[in-house]
């Protein structure tokens, strides 16, 4: 085997061993070294030169970037996920016909869709979806993300939260937990604006918790301004502490009149 390929393969083996034992410091260090070594392979994007070992080099590089994406999820680093995913993507698109398919492709593409959903980047979510083949859309990992987006848009938050129990891949749990928090924060924000108080039972059901203890922990960590007293959750304190803004009515009237005069001149 080519000495460079041997070095990268051995380094990658050490990286995978460190990833299994969750040694993130070692993983990060080895990954940086691997990325530098990969720059010596001219068969990789963006050059895609036809070399005798192009297939081997492309496959190895793809595997490295796939593991980099998984590392970013384990480290709960969304910025690293985005960087590594975009480095990996050309191996699924531009190099897709030159190397054997990867069993990690659909789980990682589904992960990226889930990330966009968590970050509320819905336009990009649909753009990525449009680029997928009909075969990809039938994959359980992709369908999971699509069904989540539909439930989220419909406001069927109970379906979003229950979907955590049926994730198609273990790496999805991190983003599902983030999505669950986003959903609960959305419901909580609406609840404190719509009600002065709710019974603990109603608040628990509305926020989709299975026990009063979970509700109490959520309030303690996320909404310490709420008050639990005599079997009720009071939001009034939160409303009183929220800064009120005066509507600049006179300024708006003057602006509207100015627009009307300008429009009259144009006509």
Secondary structure, 3 states (H helix, E strand, C coil): CCHHHHHHHHHHHHHHHHHHCCCHHHHHHHHHHHHHHHCCCCCCCCCCCCCCCHHHHHHHHHHHHHHHHHHHHHCCCHHHHHHHHHHHHHHHCCCCCCCCCCCCHHHHHHHHHHHHHHCCCHHHHHHHHHCCCHHHHCCHHHHHHHHHHHHHHHCCHHHHHHHHHHCCCHHHHHHHHHHHHHHHHHHHHHHHHHCCEEEHHHHHHHCCCCCHHHHHHHHHHHCCCCEEECCEEECHHHHHHCCCCCCCHHHHHHHHHHHHHHHHHHC
